[in-house]
């Protein structure tokens, strides 16, 4: 009897120890499941919120991060390089997977970028370039060709004014790549037109309020001479339009205005006949920024400069295309 019980017990234990094929497959499957992919953590140091263009860029990058389940640490520098350096230092300390930097100005980045390099954190520059002695301090620059934008604006203005105009220039933030390059490209192209002369040129910091303020000063000193305005961004042109109207002048008619960015407000001003043209500079960078980070993290080589395509829009077609504008 004892012997029978022992055999039955042994059979029972034996059965338990032999899982069915299904159980075995399930167990194997559970054991070999790939570990959940680690969430990417990206630090993004943004210039600020000085223009509609900048706000559109922030929205695009934030939106894309959310869509892809990326944790984005966002820092608004409020136009100050010192704030950007602090943000980068903190991102490095937090060991983020990559840093996205839209630099306020071109110079002064060596030391903090060296720290990022030593920590093995790739730095992706967006929309503005920098000047560094060692280009390996950043991985890539995703931006427009600002020099070309300046050239496009000058060629269009020369055509519109038959190569003869007194130009008043509203520059972007002093030391910022778009201000330097848009001026450079514009002046280069103007060399072919000796009667196109920049009579006054001043920074208005890429903002509508300063654009208005500087234009008011131009009107005060040179009202009769103002024939054309070249603004390094749409917001400054919109401020200038306000100043011209308040002074009883006719922007878009007595004064020809061209600016850069292609924001909705510029299209509205063109439809209203107050702005003559805008050169688009695409701020919708989210998708390309995260595609690039994914490649870099996978060890793929990416080009040093990834150029966004720009095109010029005139008043004559503004009404047709305004509904298609995304920003
Ligand atoms: O760097 C891009 C420029 O910066 C945009 O043209 C301007 O609107 C912005 O502030």
Boltz pocket constraint, residues with backbone or C-beta under 6 A from the ligand:
constraints:
  - pocket:
      binder: B
      contacts: [[A, 50], [A, 51], [A, 52], [A, 53], [A, 54], [A, 127], [A, 128], [A, 178], [A, 206], [A, 232], [A, 233], [A, 234], [A, 260], [A, 261], [A, 281]]
      max_distance: 6.0
